[in-house]
Amino acid sequence: MKATKNYYERRSADNCGTNFSITLQKIEKVWNAITDKDEMKKWYFDLAEFKPEPGFEFQFYGEGKQGEKFLHLCKSDRSNSKEKLTY
């Protein structure tokens, strides 16, 4: 999810700012869903702690189709606020 300043300016100019505001709200909602541990727990991850910053290590269990448990070991390696998070 990479949002450029030009994209925002174009959307704002084309629609008198209405879509610009909605787009920013959606980006904020998605960013919170993938970086806030309480929000992440609502849709999948149950983490003790999470920080969207390079070098942060975390783990969680996922469940397979037949109920088997899989441990995921992760490390954040890139984070640009509300633009990109990789791990």
C-alpha positions as CSV (number, residue, x, y, z in Angstrom):
1,M,0.0,0.0,0.0
2,K,2.0,3.0,-1.2
3,A,0.2,6.3,-1.4
4,T,2.0,9.2,-3.1
5,K,1.4,12.9,-2.5
6,N,0.6,13.4,-6.2
7,Y,-2.2,10.7,-5.9
8,Y,-3.7,12.6,-2.9
9,E,-3.5,15.9,-4.7
10,R,-5.1,14.6,-7.8
11,R,-7.9,12.9,-6.0
12,S,-8.5,16.0,-3.9
13,A,-8.6,18.3,-6.9
14,D,-10.8,16.0,-8.9
15,N,-13.4,15.7,-6.2
16,C,-13.2,18.8,-4.1
17,G,-11.6,17.0,-1.3
18,T,-14.4,14.5,-0.5
19,N,-12.6,11.4,-1.8
20,F,-9.3,12.7,-0.4
21,S,-10.8,12.6,3.2
22,I,-12.3,9.2,2.7
23,T,-9.1,7.8,1.2
24,L,-7.1,9.0,4.1
25,Q,-9.6,7.4,6.6
26,K,-9.3,4.1,4.7
27,I,-5.5,4.2,4.8
28,E,-5.6,4.9,8.5
29,K,-8.0,2.0,9.1
30,V,-5.9,-0.4,7.1
31,W,-2.7,0.8,8.8
32,N,-4.3,0.3,12.2
33,A,-5.5,-3.2,11.2
34,I,-2.0,-4.3,10.4
35,T,0.0,-2.4,13.1
36,D,-2.2,-2.2,16.3
37,K,-2.1,-5.5,18.2
38,D,-5.6,-5.1,19.5
39,E,-6.9,-4.5,15.9
40,M,-4.9,-7.4,14.6
41,K,-6.4,-9.7,17.1
42,K,-9.9,-9.0,15.7
43,W,-9.1,-10.4,12.3
44,Y,-6.3,-12.9,12.8
45,F,-3.1,-12.3,14.8
46,D,-3.1,-12.7,18.6
47,L,0.2,-11.1,19.6
48,A,1.5,-10.3,23.0
49,E,3.1,-7.1,21.6
50,F,3.8,-5.5,18.2
51,K,5.6,-2.5,17.0
52,P,5.7,-1.4,13.4
53,E,9.4,-0.7,13.4
54,P,12.4,-2.3,11.7
55,G,14.0,-5.1,13.8
56,F,10.9,-5.9,15.9
57,E,10.5,-9.6,16.3
58,F,7.2,-11.3,17.0
59,Q,5.5,-14.7,16.7
60,F,2.0,-16.1,16.5
61,Y,0.3,-19.4,15.9
62,G,-1.9,-20.0,12.9
63,E,-4.3,-22.8,12.4
64,G,-4.5,-25.1,9.4
65,K,-7.6,-26.5,7.8
66,Q,-7.5,-29.6,10.0
67,G,-6.9,-27.8,13.2
68,E,-3.1,-28.2,13.2
69,K,-1.1,-25.3,14.8
70,F,1.7,-23.6,13.0
71,L,4.2,-21.2,14.7
72,H,5.1,-18.1,12.6
73,L,8.3,-16.4,13.6
74,C,8.5,-12.9,12.1
75,K,10.8,-9.9,12.1
76,S,9.8,-6.5,10.8
77,D,12.3,-5.2,8.3
78,R,10.7,-2.1,6.9
79,S,8.1,0.4,8.0
80,N,7.2,3.8,6.5
81,S,4.3,5.2,8.4
82,K,1.0,4.5,6.6
83,E,2.9,3.6,3.4
84,K,4.7,0.3,3.8
85,L,5.2,-2.5,6.3
86,T,7.2,-5.6,5.5
87,Y,8.1,-8.5,7.7
